Amino acid sequence: MQPGEIVVTAQKRTEKLQDVPLSIVALSTEALAERNVRNFNDYAKFLPSLSYSSYGPGQAEVYFRGLSNGNRLSTGSLPTVGVYLDEQPVTTIGSTIDVHVYDIARVEALAGPQGTLFGASSEAGTLRIITNKPDTKAFSGSVDLTANTVVHGKRGGIAESYLNIPLSSRIALRVVGFYQYDGGYIDNVRAPRGVTYPTSGAVRDNKDLVGRDQNSIEAYGGRAALKVDLDDNWTATATLIGQRQTSNGTFAYKPSVGDLKTTRFFPEKQEDKWYQASLAIEGKLGHFDLTYAGAYFAREARYTSDYADYAFFYDTAYASTPDYFGNNFFDNAGNLISPAQTVSQDERFTKQSHELRIASPSTDRLRIVAGLFYQRQTNNWRNLYTVPNLADVQSVTGLPGVNYANIQFRTDRDYAAFAEAAFDIVPTLTLTGGLRAYKYDNDVIGFFGFNGTRSAVGEALCFPGTVGAYGTQRPCDNINAKATGSGVRHKLNLSWKAAPGKLLYATWSTGFRPGGINRRPSAPAYAVEKLTNYEIGWKTSWLDGKVLFNGALFLEKLTQAQFAVTSDQNGITDIVNAGRARSKGIEADLTVIPTRGLSLQASGTLVEAVITTDLCQYTNAAFDCTIPSPAGNPNSLRAPAGTRFAGSPRFKLSGLARYEFPLGPFNAYLQGAVFHQSSVTSSLDVEEARLIGIQPAYTTFDISTGVSRDNWSASLTIENVGDRRAQQSRTATCAIAICGPGSVVVYPLRPRFVSFRVGRKF
């Protein structure tokens, strides 16, 4: 390969990045190391079409081209972006796994619908993390040690290592391990004294939980891969990857309290552990390449969060009508108590996937990739709102102290057959067409709501014969629904090699997001969401390949758009098909391959993603917000046509300059990077967005310097040099219309972060 050349597998075959006629940005092993990438936030800022909202480690929502999902319900619609770890989709609702980035071959970001080759949840794009595989040719390894500190916070560090061990001429083992500790920077400060809950008179105080820098993170994990060349044509690779991450406190601060400060009344902790076991078998079947990729993924995420703000603000708002809220909280003796609550969430995901595909040689005039895909994923979700000392008669049956519960088991099954063919009309003109026939079969069973004696939402809706059937697992079933659907998605692409190093292409492609079920029995199921993409792009090289300039113009149209809407004052959220939306824009990246030691890279996107029909409180076929709900409730306008999607900026830019030079016996470098993002709205609901406020535009800088000699290296990096309080997401701890500005919280970009790394290769 030429210097700076990157090989990708975005089209299910190995190709040079500059030869792939689609919008893709790839960060190689070298690029990830040079940019000091260790986690999702680190690489996301270098991917122009990708934006995200983050609520803490392992809790990011990912978007492409401005089409934000806006839903973190475990029983809600699937994400619009497919996240892959090697060959397996590991997409989970509202929380992208945060894979530790070390000894990673590359990160690929595929913008636009990838519904032909990657299927469901790749509607708006696909994010792929591809690990380095065992190599039978030579022994290799490395050790890296990092010490770091965050301004306004504590110190931390990372230890990482990998070994590639050829066991014979046909067998190799690759093992990777890491340990990481990040110091916290959010302070929990004393709440105003003398404040009481209006109904019970209980004192609201957090003096026992006051402390500095509480949001620390500890993570460790590893990977082991065994590659066996069965013969000259067949190879089997088995891989096991696992990671565990524990964090404390909250990663948000309250602007009403102070910079990097909050007031929390209960201990908070997050634990996220997952593993993936996979098997890939590749070989020749006559003239064709045959690949089987199977994997099993399991993730357990446990969160304990403070929900005291909700209790205080609701108790205050309904102080004049305490029977609605405050009078529902008393102990077994009948005494009113504090309604302050904690939320515990336990999600247990499993996912197994199998893909069998066949590909003709890449040198043929007609090239075909075709295959079959099956996936089954489950989510066992247990979400409890607990009030200390709550009376048994007010608790959900079988769950002492639990005021409200979501206990549900969800199963999603996906079946697909796909084929994509590329035909060289002439050596410089290629027509590519693809089809994917899909079927989904999803069901949810479980419980949601309150004790049956206090609300019509909950046990009052129990199905006959289910009461007491599950012991302490759940009191009964009031959800038992199924959603099925099928269809065909397509892709059509025409690419033209106008001259050596000049590739132009046009694409008409489609993607989809499966339909599903709402937890409220009275709420209808929602249908499949469909996306159509029109794209014109270019892949060009200049000055004998020293300058690469790639980009695309795109127009995407969304129909039967799935949106989350709050159905009533209890805050129950439904997913509805609420009309149409559109995204249009331009994305581009420029790379200057090292010349006399200097390399440059810049990428950016300009996008307008808006809804094109009115979003109503109660949706209807006419998208007319004056039409009442089927139950006769008055309707209202949530967002008029032309409203921007929440969570995604109009403009995003990153730039990097690196200069390498000799320094005595050492090779040295200086590097600087800049990142800019325009403002972001906090909610699609215009009134809610106004009350919560926007995430302001920001610009941040990173700088780095280092030296290397033989197999040793050392580097010093400063991230967020200006210590900007850039906002990764902005939300409220409870319904903003009731809870007011005091409930607004901000999840910031990490403050100025300084790290020193020493490494050795062998």
TIDO-177611 format. One record per residue (C-alpha): residue number from 1; residue in one letter; x negated, y negated, z. Coordinates in steps of 0.2 Angstrom, whole numbers. Layout:
residues N
pos,code,x,y,z
NUM,a,X,Y,Z
...
end
This chain:
residues 762
pos,code,x,y,z
1,m,0,0,0
2,q,-5,-18,-3
3,p,-9,-29,12
4,g,7,-35,21
5,e,18,-22,11
6,i,32,-14,21
7,v,41,2,17
8,v,59,5,23
9,t,72,18,22
10,a,87,7,21
11,q,95,17,7
12,k,91,34,14
13,r,75,36,4
14,t,58,29,7
15,e,55,12,-4
16,k,45,-3,-3
17,l,55,-18,5
18,q,52,-29,-11
19,d,60,-15,-22
20,v,77,-14,-12
21,p,91,-24,-19
22,l,100,-29,-3
23,s,97,-42,11
24,i,85,-34,23
25,v,72,-40,35
26,a,60,-28,43
27,l,47,-30,57
28,s,33,-17,55
29,t,23,-10,70
30,e,10,-24,67
31,a,23,-38,66
32,l,31,-32,82
33,a,14,-31,91
34,e,9,-48,85
35,r,25,-56,90
36,n,23,-48,108
37,v,40,-39,106
38,r,45,-28,120
39,n,65,-29,120
40,f,80,-34,110
41,n,79,-52,114
42,d,61,-53,108
43,y,65,-46,90
44,a,82,-54,88
45,k,75,-71,87
46,f,65,-66,71
47,l,80,-59,62
48,p,89,-74,53
49,s,106,-66,50
50,l,108,-58,67
51,s,115,-68,81
52,y,121,-61,98
53,s,129,-65,115
54,s,119,-58,130
55,y,126,-55,148
56,g,110,-47,155
57,p,99,-33,150
58,g,107,-20,140
59,q,123,-30,138
60,a,121,-39,122
61,e,135,-41,108
62,v,127,-41,91
63,y,134,-50,75
64,f,129,-52,57
65,r,133,-67,46
66,g,143,-75,60
67,l,157,-62,61
68,s,157,-60,80
69,n,167,-46,88
70,g,173,-56,104
71,n,178,-40,113
72,r,169,-31,127
73,l,184,-19,132
74,s,179,-1,133
75,t,196,3,126
76,g,195,-10,113
77,s,189,-11,95
78,l,172,-4,90
79,p,158,-17,86
80,t,156,-24,69
81,v,137,-20,69
82,g,130,-2,69
83,v,115,1,79
84,y,104,16,75
85,l,90,24,84
86,d,81,34,71
87,e,94,43,61
88,q,108,42,74
89,p,121,28,77
90,v,120,23,96
91,t,133,9,95
92,t,143,6,111
93,i,156,-7,114
94,g,150,-23,121
95,s,133,-17,126
96,t,119,-13,114
97,i,106,-2,122
98,d,90,-11,125
99,v,76,1,118
100,h,59,-3,125
101,v,48,-8,110
102,y,32,1,110
103,d,24,12,97
104,i,39,8,86
105,a,37,10,67
106,r,49,-4,62
107,v,65,-13,66
108,e,76,-15,51
109,a,91,-28,50
110,l,103,-25,35
111,a,114,-39,33
112,g,131,-37,25
113,p,143,-21,25
114,q,133,-5,24
115,g,149,5,23
116,t,144,17,9
117,l,128,25,18
118,f,131,20,36
119,g,150,20,38
120,a,160,14,53
121,s,154,0,64
122,s,142,-5,50
123,e,155,-16,43
124,a,145,-33,45
125,g,128,-25,45
126,t,116,-12,53
127,l,102,-14,65
128,r,89,1,64
129,i,75,5,77
130,i,64,18,69
131,t,50,26,80
132,n,33,32,74
133,k,32,50,71
134,p,19,63,75
135,d,4,64,63
136,t,-5,80,60
137,k,-20,71,52
138,a,-29,64,67
139,f,-29,61,86
140,s,-24,43,91
141,g,-18,34,106
142,s,-18,17,116
143,v,-16,10,133
144,d,-9,-8,136
145,l,-8,-16,153
146,t,1,-33,155
147,a,3,-45,169
148,n,16,-59,168
149,t,25,-72,178
150,v,41,-83,175
151,v,41,-101,180
152,h,54,-104,194
153,g,52,-85,198
154,k,42,-70,202
155,r,28,-60,194
156,g,29,-44,185
157,g,20,-32,174
158,i,20,-18,161
159,a,10,-2,159
160,e,12,7,142
161,s,3,21,133
162,y,5,33,118
163,l,-4,49,112
164,n,-3,57,96
165,i,-10,75,97
166,p,-13,86,82
167,l,-10,104,89
168,s,-15,112,73
169,s,-15,108,54
170,r,4,110,54
171,i,9,104,72
172,a,8,88,80
173,l,14,80,97
174,r,17,62,100
175,v,21,56,118
176,v,25,38,124
177,g,28,31,141
178,f,30,15,150
179,y,34,6,166
180,q,40,-12,167
181,y,45,-24,181
182,d,51,-42,178
183,g,52,-54,191
184,g,69,-64,194
185,y,72,-82,192
186,i,91,-85,198
187,d,93,-91,216
188,n,109,-87,226
189,v,112,-102,236
190,r,123,-106,251
191,a,141,-110,246
192,p,149,-126,254
193,r,153,-122,272
194,g,170,-123,280
195,v,180,-118,264
196,t,194,-105,267
197,y,206,-95,257
198,p,222,-105,257
199,t,234,-90,260
200,s,225,-80,273
201,g,213,-94,280
202,a,198,-82,279
203,v,182,-91,278
204,r,172,-91,262
205,d,154,-89,266
206,n,139,-80,258
207,k,125,-84,270
208,d,120,-66,272
209,l,116,-65,253
210,v,106,-81,250
211,g,90,-78,242
212,r,78,-83,228
213,d,74,-75,212
214,q,86,-61,214
215,n,88,-55,196
216,s,73,-43,195
217,i,72,-29,183
218,e,64,-12,184
219,a,63,0,169
220,y,54,15,164
221,g,55,28,151
222,g,47,39,138
223,r,47,48,121
224,a,41,65,116
225,a,41,71,98
226,l,36,87,91
227,k,33,89,72
228,v,31,106,64
229,d,27,108,45
230,l,36,125,42
231,d,27,126,25
232,d,21,114,12
233,n,39,109,8
234,w,49,109,25
235,t,46,99,41
236,a,56,100,57
237,t,54,86,70
238,a,62,87,87
239,t,62,71,98
240,l,68,67,116
241,i,69,49,121
242,g,75,43,138
243,q,75,26,147
244,r,81,20,164
245,q,84,2,169
246,t,89,-6,185
247,s,92,-24,189
248,n,99,-34,203
249,g,109,-50,205
250,t,116,-59,191
251,f,108,-66,175
252,a,119,-81,175
253,y,119,-98,184
254,k,133,-110,188
255,p,130,-128,181
256,s,142,-134,194
257,v,129,-127,207
258,g,113,-132,199
259,d,99,-126,187
260,l,96,-108,189
261,k,107,-107,204
262,t,123,-98,208
263,t,134,-94,223
264,r,138,-75,224
265,f,148,-67,239
266,f,144,-48,236
267,p,129,-39,232
268,e,127,-35,213
269,k,117,-22,204
270,q,116,-14,187
271,e,110,3,182
272,d,108,9,164
273,k,101,25,159
274,w,102,35,143
275,y,93,49,133
276,q,94,55,115
277,a,89,72,109
278,s,87,74,90
279,l,82,86,77
280,a,78,81,59
281,i,74,95,46
282,e,67,89,29
283,g,63,99,14
284,k,64,103,-4
285,l,78,112,-12
286,g,73,115,-30
287,h,72,98,-38
288,f,80,89,-23
289,d,76,83,-6
290,l,87,90,8
291,t,89,82,25
292,y,98,87,41
293,a,99,74,55
294,g,108,79,71
295,a,107,71,88
296,y,115,70,105
297,f,116,54,114
298,a,121,51,132
299,r,122,34,142
300,e,128,31,159
301,a,130,12,164
302,r,135,7,182
303,y,138,-11,187
304,t,143,-18,203
305,s,149,-37,201
306,d,155,-50,212
307,y,173,-55,208
308,a,176,-67,223
309,d,178,-82,212
310,y,193,-75,204
311,a,201,-72,221
312,f,197,-89,227
313,f,203,-99,212
314,y,219,-89,210
315,d,223,-90,228
316,t,221,-109,227
317,a,231,-110,211
318,y,246,-101,218
319,a,245,-107,236
320,s,262,-114,234
321,t,269,-97,228
322,p,259,-85,239
323,d,270,-70,235
324,y,263,-70,218
325,f,245,-68,224
326,g,239,-71,242
327,n,252,-62,251
328,n,248,-46,243
329,f,232,-44,252
330,f,234,-37,270
331,d,226,-23,281
332,n,235,-8,288
333,a,240,-18,303
334,g,249,-31,292
335,n,237,-45,294
336,l,232,-56,279
337,i,214,-54,274
338,s,202,-62,261
339,p,207,-57,243
340,a,188,-57,238
341,q,184,-43,227
342,t,170,-33,220
343,v,171,-25,203
344,s,162,-8,200
345,q,161,-1,183
346,d,155,16,178
347,e,154,21,160
348,r,148,37,154
349,f,146,38,135
350,t,142,53,125
351,k,139,54,106
352,q,135,68,95
353,s,132,66,76
354,h,127,77,61
355,e,122,72,44
356,l,118,83,29
357,r,112,74,14
358,i,103,78,-3
359,a,93,66,-14
360,s,86,67,-31
361,p,68,62,-35
362,s,65,43,-34
363,t,57,44,-51
364,d,72,50,-60
365,r,82,38,-72
366,l,98,44,-62
367,r,95,44,-44
368,i,108,51,-32
369,v,110,52,-13
370,a,125,61,-6
371,g,130,69,10
372,l,142,73,24
373,f,144,65,41
374,y,152,70,57
375,q,152,60,74
376,r,161,63,90
377,q,159,50,104
378,t,167,49,121
379,n,168,36,135
380,n,173,40,152
381,w,177,23,159
382,r,180,20,178
383,n,183,1,182
384,l,189,-3,200
385,y,193,-19,208
386,t,190,-17,227
387,v,196,-27,242
388,p,187,-23,259
389,n,200,-18,272
390,l,215,-18,259
391,a,230,-9,266
392,d,233,9,260
393,v,251,4,254
394,q,243,-10,243
395,s,229,1,236
396,v,230,12,220
397,t,236,29,225
398,g,221,40,230
399,l,209,25,229
400,p,208,16,246
401,g,204,-2,245
402,v,206,-2,226
403,n,218,-17,221
404,y,217,-13,202
405,a,210,1,192
406,n,206,6,174
407,i,202,24,173
408,q,202,30,155
409,f,195,43,144
410,r,192,39,126
411,t,187,50,111
412,d,183,44,94
413,r,180,56,79
414,d,173,51,62
415,y,172,61,47
416,a,164,55,30
417,a,158,61,13
418,f,147,49,4
419,a,138,47,-12
420,e,127,33,-20
421,a,120,34,-38
422,a,107,22,-46
423,f,105,23,-65
424,d,92,13,-75
425,i,101,6,-90
426,v,84,1,-96
427,p,68,1,-86
428,t,71,-17,-79
429,l,90,-16,-76
430,t,98,-4,-64
431,l,116,-1,-59
432,t,120,7,-42
433,g,137,13,-36
434,g,143,21,-20
435,l,158,28,-12
436,r,162,33,6
437,a,178,43,10
438,y,181,42,29
439,k,193,48,41
440,y,195,43,60
441,d,204,51,74
442,n,204,42,90
443,d,214,45,107
444,v,214,37,124
445,i,222,45,140
446,g,221,38,157
447,f,228,24,169
448,f,227,6,171
449,g,236,-6,184
450,f,241,-8,202
451,n,250,2,215
452,g,267,6,210
453,t,275,-4,225
454,r,268,-21,220
455,s,269,-23,201
456,a,277,-17,185
457,v,260,-15,178
458,g,252,1,184
459,e,259,16,193
460,a,277,10,189
461,l,273,15,171
462,c,267,33,175
463,f,272,47,163
464,p,283,60,171
465,g,273,76,177
466,t,256,66,178
467,v,258,59,196
468,g,245,68,207
469,a,239,79,193
470,y,221,72,194
471,g,218,71,213
472,t,206,57,217
473,q,201,55,198
474,r,216,44,194
475,p,234,42,202
476,c,243,47,185
477,d,243,44,167
478,n,251,28,159
479,i,241,28,143
480,n,241,43,131
481,a,240,37,113
482,k,232,42,97
483,a,226,32,81
484,t,221,40,65
485,g,217,33,48
486,s,208,36,32
487,g,202,27,17
488,v,188,24,4
489,r,175,11,4
490,h,164,6,-11
491,k,148,-3,-16
492,l,143,-9,-33
493,n,126,-17,-37
494,l,117,-23,-52
495,s,98,-27,-51
496,w,87,-34,-64
497,k,68,-35,-63
498,a,66,-51,-73
499,a,47,-50,-72
500,p,34,-42,-62
501,g,38,-46,-43
502,k,54,-54,-48
503,l,70,-44,-43
504,l,87,-52,-44
505,y,103,-43,-39
506,a,122,-45,-37
507,t,132,-34,-25
508,w,151,-31,-22
509,s,152,-20,-7
510,t,165,-16,7
511,g,165,-11,25
512,f,177,-6,38
513,r,180,-5,57
514,p,192,9,63
515,g,209,6,70
516,g,213,10,88
517,i,224,10,103
518,n,229,-3,116
519,r,230,2,134
520,r,247,-6,137
521,p,260,7,132
522,s,271,-7,125
523,a,257,-14,114
524,p,256,-6,96
525,a,240,2,89
526,y,229,-9,79
527,a,225,-5,61
528,v,208,-3,52
529,e,199,-19,48
530,k,192,-21,31
531,l,178,-32,24
532,t,174,-37,6
533,n,156,-44,2
534,y,151,-53,-13
535,e,132,-56,-14
536,i,119,-63,-25
537,g,101,-61,-20
538,w,83,-61,-25
539,k,66,-53,-20
540,t,51,-62,-27
541,s,33,-62,-25
542,w,21,-76,-31
543,l,2,-80,-32
544,d,-3,-62,-35
545,g,8,-56,-21
546,k,2,-67,-8
547,v,18,-76,-6
548,l,35,-67,-4
549,f,52,-77,-5
550,n,68,-67,-3
551,g,85,-73,0
552,a,104,-71,-3
553,l,120,-81,-6
554,f,135,-72,1
555,l,154,-73,3
556,e,163,-61,14
557,k,182,-59,16
558,l,190,-50,31
559,t,207,-44,31
560,q,218,-36,45
561,a,205,-44,57
562,q,205,-37,74
563,f,205,-50,88
564,a,207,-49,107
565,v,221,-59,114
566,t,227,-60,132
567,s,245,-54,133
568,d,251,-62,150
569,q,245,-70,166
570,n,239,-54,173
571,g,225,-56,160
572,i,229,-39,151
573,t,220,-40,134
574,d,227,-32,118
575,i,218,-30,101
576,v,229,-36,87
577,n,227,-37,68
578,a,229,-56,67
579,g,226,-61,49
580,r,211,-65,38
581,a,194,-73,40
582,r,179,-78,29
583,s,160,-80,30
584,k,150,-88,17
585,g,132,-94,17
586,i,114,-92,13
587,e,99,-83,21
588,a,81,-83,16
589,d,64,-78,22
590,l,47,-84,16
591,t,30,-74,20
592,v,13,-80,16
593,i,1,-65,17
594,p,-15,-68,26
595,t,-27,-79,15
596,r,-43,-85,23
597,g,-36,-79,40
598,l,-20,-89,39
599,s,-3,-81,38
600,l,14,-90,38
601,q,32,-83,40
602,a,49,-92,40
603,s,66,-86,40
604,g,83,-94,42
605,t,102,-93,38
606,l,116,-106,36
607,v,133,-98,38
608,e,151,-104,40
609,a,162,-90,48
610,v,180,-96,51
611,i,197,-88,52
612,t,208,-92,37
613,t,225,-89,45
614,d,232,-96,61
615,l,229,-85,77
616,c,244,-85,87
617,q,248,-79,105
618,y,259,-66,98
619,t,254,-61,80
620,n,267,-58,66
621,a,266,-54,48
622,a,269,-72,43
623,f,255,-79,55
624,d,268,-91,60
625,c,266,-97,78
626,t,283,-104,80
627,i,291,-86,79
628,p,294,-79,96
629,s,287,-62,102
630,p,298,-46,99
631,a,303,-48,117
632,g,308,-66,114
633,n,294,-74,123
634,p,289,-91,116
635,n,274,-91,104
636,s,259,-103,104
637,l,244,-107,93
638,r,228,-101,99
639,a,217,-106,85
640,p,221,-114,68
641,a,215,-109,52
642,g,197,-116,49
643,t,192,-112,67
644,r,174,-105,69
645,f,170,-88,76
646,a,164,-89,94
647,g,146,-83,98
648,s,137,-87,82
649,p,128,-102,76
650,r,130,-111,59
651,f,111,-112,58
652,k,97,-102,64
653,l,78,-104,60
654,s,62,-96,65
655,g,44,-100,59
656,l,27,-92,64
657,a,9,-97,59
658,r,-5,-86,64
659,y,-24,-90,61
660,e,-37,-76,63
661,f,-56,-80,63
662,p,-72,-73,70
663,l,-78,-79,87
664,g,-96,-73,90
665,p,-94,-54,92
666,f,-75,-55,93
667,n,-61,-56,81
668,a,-49,-70,87
669,y,-33,-77,83
670,l,-21,-92,87
671,q,-3,-91,84
672,g,12,-102,86
673,a,31,-99,83
674,v,46,-110,83
675,f,65,-105,85
676,h,80,-116,82
677,q,98,-112,84
678,s,113,-124,81
679,s,127,-126,94
680,v,139,-111,97
681,t,157,-111,103
682,s,161,-101,118
683,s,179,-94,113
684,l,189,-93,97
685,d,204,-100,107
686,v,202,-118,105
687,e,209,-124,122
688,e,198,-111,131
689,a,183,-116,121
690,r,186,-134,126
691,l,187,-130,144
692,i,172,-119,145
693,g,162,-130,134
694,i,150,-127,119
695,q,132,-119,120
696,p,121,-134,114
697,a,109,-132,100
698,y,91,-129,106
699,t,73,-127,99
700,t,60,-117,108
701,f,41,-113,105
702,d,30,-99,109
703,i,11,-99,108
704,s,-2,-85,109
705,t,-21,-82,108
706,g,-32,-67,109
707,v,-48,-58,105
708,s,-52,-40,100
709,r,-68,-30,98
710,d,-70,-12,92
711,n,-55,-4,101
712,w,-52,-17,114
713,s,-41,-32,114
714,a,-34,-45,125
715,s,-21,-59,123
716,l,-12,-73,132
717,t,6,-78,127
718,i,17,-91,133
719,e,35,-90,128
720,n,48,-104,129
721,v,33,-116,132
722,g,45,-131,135
723,d,55,-122,148
724,r,71,-125,138
725,r,87,-120,146
726,a,94,-112,130
727,q,110,-104,132
728,q,113,-86,126
729,s,131,-86,131
730,r,143,-97,141
731,t,159,-90,149
732,a,170,-91,164
733,t,171,-79,179
734,c,190,-79,177
735,a,204,-87,167
736,i,197,-105,164
737,a,214,-113,163
738,i,217,-107,181
739,c,200,-107,188
740,g,193,-123,181
741,p,176,-129,178
742,g,169,-122,194
743,s,170,-105,186
744,v,159,-108,171
745,v,143,-98,170
746,v,128,-99,158
747,y,117,-84,154
748,p,101,-93,149
749,l,86,-89,139
750,r,72,-83,151
751,p,62,-99,158
752,r,44,-102,153
753,f,36,-84,153
754,v,17,-82,153
755,s,9,-65,150
756,f,-9,-58,149
757,r,-11,-41,140
758,v,-27,-30,139
759,g,-26,-15,128
760,r,-37,-1,121
761,k,-35,10,106
762,f,-43,27,105
end
